[in-house]
């Protein structure tokens, strides 16, 4: 039985114990839980508390608390909601970020919880059940936004319409979508999602849908019907263009004293040291306000600070669009930190462990068993490693194909192209890596990028392209090569010329020189030996090493290394020299000759390496408008957020993926790669990401499994053609299975040509890069040369892409999509026999037989499923597959 905290509101006793969304409402000065079925029903006269608990793949849980205030909410309820949000934060160990949300001006993150939309309802929340019957109320809504939608009910009159926005007219028998001539394709597509939502939730899925284009008057009965509802057609007046000039943002920092007075700090340059841990501060950024609360502040001080900030916003006459965010020390957002000079970009391990222990202790005290996620990632294979490999060494304009024995012996002074072909979903898939050695010359880097672009463009299978740097290789790359040795030095003529001109000693490996190798890896099929400087400071107690001299070979075993490391050490010795018997040396028992070879004994790292936790992936839209580059984060992303007109970036911290939509303005993988590099240069958004992080470029329609694993992927959507609006309309009207003939071009229906797209679709087949003997020839493109000069590409050549005319390819794709859909439908089938949790567990002494062992959770009753997982089945199956597996593992169902 849980231990009840008497000082905590009873409604909060179990808050945050499970991942997902929880909602409460203020009713008669009391906090009342809102059932999941009513999570989207927000009343304009009420105040709400919304908690989003996230349990990442690794690391401690984190929480976002929002208190939402309707336009008609009473002041007493608004104040209570603010206090309750602070109380909930304290109950969670002050480990949350709080947001003040105003109806109609909600933050992107808040609206993302309620995709596709949140439509506030007139009135006040009541926990008593009741039925409203009567005549269907005709409603007119305006929709704004391209990733999350602000939906607002406006007066049902003709003057509410304009040319800029998308409108929805909801009547008893038909829903009309009216698209202003200046609205974008994405805004129209999002409007259709709202139409689908209204159709399903207000009409039981049974009503007609009509789309009306601004400026179209004849030839369509729906157009006449639409205007008749407004009393007949009349021109919509055009609003004059906005003449607002951008005003430079002023940022001010205030200390908030115990009486709630705002005291200016008197400085225009802010540093982290200015924030004292026993005080609260307000950072005023005009359209956004942050309240920073030190870890040593009391609850009463925090309450005073929040009230002072709300009074400031009200008394200063700030716009309703001003967002207010409340941050506890240690949980500062990237935007907040960007206003301070020299703020550390990485989270201190101590703070991370403190947060982990604090949250776990809170729930243990309350009597709940919250299972921690494992410290290390269990990187499940997301690619078939039984494929074929080809490797080329780059030497300026020339490419030299390497023999099989040379595939796993790379040099730090060289660049290489690695082509890996492997079995995929119904077809062979190809992945190209450009591996750039840490000592390679700029000319070879430029040539490598040029070569890989030429090779990728020559392949009709539209392969994935990746740029990786030595020392930052993704685990997948190591698994493909399996056993890899990286030597110092290089073989390219550019590298040889460079060291000769600089008077640098050639360190290229040979059997007659001293060499020290660090051994690393996870298994015999994923192990590496990296040549490091042959000095004692290169050692590390967490690793094993191989020291090779002309006369002998030594293996050095670090005191913190594991049995797995020792096994890899023995195997790597056999690869380096199977005929030589090594001398085994354990740390602390080294003979003098060992230190002599390394130039004498010196200090080296002797503490266990702490691997920081990896945050869940983040998705960003990369917008390029008239040369202006903008980045926008998409919260709580799904596959539907991969919009065909856009270029998206998935930040997985250890690697990033650039996804290029078929109708985007980006026409080449090179251009997409440049956008990824430009993103990495943005300090405001990028934390802890090296400029050398691996970058993958993925084209729409050719997404490999190692990309789709980050989504709950529906392969059947790949069969839908057209721009984002046309695709949504096809789904809405049940026409999503159309196939596309070769060369079909899809254009938008925007009358003024804004964001018009006629991009052809991609071709799919197989092709090899032409070669003569064992050499390939190519000249670096101007685009590739600019890549390493820090300037963006400006390639005006439009790449022609077409869809495959192979019936076999279309058939296999259709069959694959159908089987995927059918399989997923059966997962949550109520016709399945139900069994108790204890018999479904992997370790059950009395296990159920005759079930699909990969879907044990599907056999739980709805009630027991919700009890164990903390969410209904419908929400569970919307999670990415790895999250599903992680939750199942914690319950012994996987």
Buried (B, 14 or more C-beta within 10 A) or exposed (E): EEEEBEEBBEBBBBBBBBBBBBBBBBBEEEBBBBEBEEBBBBBBBBBBBBBBBBBBBBBBBBBBBBBBBBEBBBEEBBBBBBBBBBBBBBBBBBBBBBBBBBBBBBBBBBBBBBBBBBBBBEEBBEEEEEEEEEEEEEBBBBBBBBBBBBBBBBEBEBEBBBBBBBBBBBBEEBBBBBBBBBBBBBBBBBBBBBBBBBBEEBBEEEBEBBBBBBEBEEEBEBBEBBBEBBEEEEEBEEEEEEEEEEEEEEEBBBBBBEEBEBEEEEEEEBEEEEBEEEBBBBBBBBEBBBBBBBEEBEBEBBBBBBBBBBEBBEEEEBEEEBBBBBBBBBBBEBBBBBBBEEBEEEBEEEEBEBBBEBBBEBBEEBEBEBEBBEEEBEBEEBBEBEBEBBBBBBBBBBBBBBEEEEBBBBBBBBBBBBBBBBEBBBBEBBBBBBBBBEBBBEBBBBBBBBBBBBBBBEBBBBBBBBBBBBEBBBBBBBBBBBBBBBBBBBBBBBBBEBBEEEEEEEBBBEEEBEBBBBBBBBEBEBBBBBBBEBEBBBBBBBBBBBBBBEEBBBBBBBEBBEEEBBBBBBBBBEBBEEEEEBBBBEBEEBEEEBEEBBEEBEEBBEEEEEEBBBBBBBBBBBBBEEEEBEBBBBBBBBBBBBBBBBBBBBBBBBBBBBBBBBBBBBBBBBBBBBBBBBBBEBEEBBBEBEEBBBBBBBBBBBBBBBBBBBBBBBBBBBBBBBBBBBBBBBBBEEEBEEEBEEEBEBBBBBBEEEBBBEBBBBBBEEBEBEEEEEEBEBEBBEBBBBBBEEEBBEBEEEBEBBBBEBEEBBEBBBEBBBEBBEEEEEBBEEEBEBBBBEBBBEEBEEBBEEBEEEBBBBBBEEEBBBEBBBBBBEBBBEBBBBBBBBBBBBBBBB
